Amino acid sequence: MVNRRPKLELIKPAASPEETAAIVAALERFMRATAPTRAPARTPGDQWRRAALLEGVEREHREDVPHPWINT
């Protein structure tokens, strides 16, 4: 998974280490609170339809139509 969060850096270290930690913690909390929600997982759908697609089942048998991959 790609990390799309920006890398936080201090440009001028004028704050104390405690103040710096508080600022970074506040920024991290803000980024977590405003992050977009994940998309819901896909539902598998109709299992009978999935089985038919996997087995290649056709609704009607067509004998007069030649098979596209077999040249007979």
Secondary structure, 3 states (H helix, E strand, C coil): CCCCCCCCCCCCCCCCHHHHHHHHHHHHHHHHHCCCCCCCCCCCCCHHHHHHHHHCCCCCCCCCCCCCCCCC
